[in-house]
Every structure is written in structure tokens, then in C-alpha cells.
Amino acid sequence: MTDIADTPDPLMLAEAWMADGRAVAIATVMETWGSAPRGVGSHLIIDADGNFEGSVSGGCVEGAVIAEAAEVLETGVPKMLEFGVADETAWRVGLSCGGRIRVYLERLG
């Protein structure tokens, strides 16, 4: 098991990726309700090749965020994403535990 202290800071890694000339998007947990795996302020960074680091939830939610990041990287238009049991896709993206999260996704740079 990896110690959380050994995990790179996504914000520092985003800076390094951008310095290397990579297009980078960042997803930030803006709000949570009920049971949510990650708290407000948690980050996930994604590059144009689909590489990612950090976490905004887990499981299929992160897969959905990574998929949306491709469009945000291409267009530069940010998105507010919401996942939860009220959403018909909740069971598919892994928040069937009763929680909801809002994630802001934007391109950096």
C-alpha cells in the first residue's frame, strides 16, 4: 500500500507537466453532500494523452471526469460536473452510496 505522503502533489505535478509543454486540465471537488470518498478541494490532473494523477472520487467517477477532460483540453471551455444518486448515471459512475459531488473541470494555462 502506498503511503499518502509518497503521493505527488497534483498541483506541483501540473506545474511540471505544463513546464514540459503538456496541455493540462484540473478537476477540483467543489461541493460534497452525504457520503463522498474525497473532500472539497481534492484535485485530479489530466493531460491530453489521458495520463492523470490525484483523485476526486474514485472508480468510475474518475473515469467520467477523465473522459470529459479531453473535451475541456480541446475547447478550453470549463465544465461543472455533478455525480450522485439523483443522477440517472449514479449507479454507473459509482456513487450509489447516497453521496453527491460537484467537480469543476478546467484547462490550465
C-alpha positions in Angstrom: 0.0 0.0 0.0 1.3 3.4 -0.9 1.7 5.9 1.9 -0.2 9.2 1.2 3.0 11.1 1.9 4.6 9.3 -1.1 1.9 10.6 -3.4 2.9 13.5 -5.6 1.0 16.8 -5.0 -1.2 17.1 -8.1 -0.7 20.9 -8.2 3.1 20.6 -8.3 2.9 17.9 -10.8 0.6 20.0 -13.0 3.2 22.7 -13.0 5.9 20.3 -14.0 3.7 18.8 -16.8 3.0 22.3 -18.1 6.7 23.2 -18.0 7.3 20.1 -20.2 4.8 21.5 -22.7 1.9 19.3 -21.9 -1.7 20.5 -22.0 -3.2 20.0 -18.5 -6.7 20.1 -17.1 -7.5 20.1 -13.4 -10.6 18.8 -11.7 -11.5 20.2 -8.3 -14.1 18.9 -5.9 -16.2 22.0 -5.2 -19.0 20.5 -3.1 -20.0 17.2 -1.5 -23.2 16.0 0.1 -23.6 12.9 2.1 -21.1 10.1 1.6 -18.3 11.2 -0.7 -14.9 9.5 -0.9 -12.9 12.7 -1.3 -13.4 16.1 0.3 -13.8 19.6 -1.1 -10.6 20.9 -2.6 -9.4 17.5 -3.8 -7.7 17.6 -7.2 -7.2 15.3 -10.2 -5.0 16.5 -13.1 -5.2 15.1 -16.6 -3.1 15.6 -19.7 -4.0 15.4 -23.3 -2.7 11.8 -23.5 -5.0 10.7 -20.7 -2.3 10.5 -18.0 -3.7 11.5 -14.6 -2.7 12.0 -11.0 -4.6 12.7 -7.9 -8.2 11.9 -7.0 -11.7 13.5 -6.9 -13.7 10.4 -6.0 -12.6 7.0 -7.2 -13.7 4.3 -9.6 -15.9 5.2 -12.5 -16.4 8.8 -11.4 -12.8 9.5 -12.2 -13.1 7.7 -15.5 -16.0 10.0 -16.4 -14.0 13.1 -15.3 -11.0 12.0 -17.4 -13.3 11.4 -20.4 -14.8 14.9 -20.0 -11.2 16.4 -19.7 -10.5 15.6 -23.3 -13.1 18.0 -24.5 -12.1 20.7 -22.0 -8.5 20.4 -23.1 -9.6 20.7 -26.7 -12.0 23.6 -26.4 -10.7 25.4 -23.3 -14.3 25.7 -22.1 -14.6 24.7 -18.4 -17.4 22.4 -17.1 -19.2 21.8 -13.8 -19.9 18.1 -13.4 -22.2 16.6 -10.9 -22.4 13.0 -9.8 -24.9 11.5 -7.3 -27.8 9.2 -6.7 -30.3 11.7 -8.1 -28.4 11.4 -11.4 -29.6 8.5 -13.6 -25.9 7.7 -14.2 -25.1 7.4 -10.5 -25.1 3.6 -10.4 -22.8 3.6 -13.5 -20.3 6.0 -12.1 -20.1 4.7 -8.6 -22.0 7.0 -6.2 -24.7 4.6 -5.3 -23.8 5.0 -1.6 -26.0 8.1 -1.3 -23.5 10.8 -1.8 -23.2 13.6 -4.4 -20.3 15.6 -5.6 -19.8 18.6 -7.8 -16.5 18.8 -9.7 -15.2 21.8 -11.6 -13.1 20.9 -14.6 -10.9 23.5 -16.3 -7.9 23.7 -18.6 -4.7 25.3 -17.0 -2.5 27.7 -18.8 
